[in-house]
Amino acid sequence: MDRESEKQFLVADKSPETGPLYRALFEQSPDGILIIDTHGNFLEFNEEAHVQLGYSREEFAKLAIKDIDPVESPEQIQTSIDRILKTGLGDFEVKHRTKAGELRDVQAIVKAIDLAGSKILQCIWRDITERKRAEEALRRSKEELEAAVRMRTLELVGANRALEQELTERKRAEESLRQSEEKLKVSLKEKEVLLREIYHRTKNNMQVIISLIKLQLASVTNDKTMQMFNDTQNRIMSMAIVHEKLYKSKDLSNVNLKTYLNDLAGSLLGIYKMSQKISLTIAAEDILLCIDVITPLGLIINELMTNSLKYAFPDGRKGEIRIDAHLASNGEMEVHFADNGAGFPEGFDLRNAKSLGLRLVRSLAEMQLGGKIELKSNKGAEFVIWFKDLKRNKRPCK
């Protein structure tokens, strides 16, 4: 069957009842549809294909794939056709050149069809030029954000070094003032003010980073990227709360675990707007933890609670979250985090978790706290974390 015969065969209505319907569906499709012979010639095309490429119907009828593909050679096009004829289906991202010379990105799905003993190809294409441009803009935006974060990090490192040097110089000055008790008290007071300033500045620097992330989120449209930025923002927030507590505390070395957990969990409920749906219970002793311990523990609670709020209560389901923290009789710190949500799949192994959050939780518990973590899944999920009595740590908190 030659090209003209194939065209006549395609346009003929085979049934008085269904022919007009199929033709209407073909012409009114929002995607371009082409019928192509085994040599890449266009046998039939719908209105959308004609509009997207800009050729008149008479011009279009004389075209072939090689006339609108600026990248692939005729040999490469024929190779692709032969492969589709063998496999039955092909999915490509290609470029098409319009009559006006504009290059457009196109996603094409091609299916081999048997027609009266001969093979033809049905091609459905969708213009993805704008999506490609958006992805490229997002990539550039991400690079700019990463550069800004790196620059801000370098500034923070420089500020911390300057502060360390200032503290060193102040200690030397204190040695020369030990002759007088009054001078010593004055020096200690100055040191306290300075240390509070360090915590305050650190907290403010973290708030700056959070603000930069919020600004960047305004231009992010990809849900996965947006969630990644939100998770990073929450992790920074959990550390900022530690420094805020130290700044306001009379004891500049330690943070009260109970008040910290209440503030952190309350903030997360507010961020995810679930304070009306989730019943939160915190049963923690008034234990003082130093910054080296409270920071990784706060990150762990942040990750576990974020995971529960995102995944444990689907479809607006109400539920409960409970956090228990106490000092066990064997001198170990024991922390329980539990929810009555959907739980984890049967056989789920925390050590083989693929998500960044759960891998971070295990790493913090084992590497930072020198402890261990266990996952129990029974009518929800429960994580149990143990780590040694703080007084036995090799590096003291005070």
Summary of the structure (lengths in Angstrom):
residues: 398
radius of gyration: 32.5
end to end distance: 89.7
largest distance: 111.0
contacts: 1137
relative contact order: 0.06
helix: 55%
strand: 21%
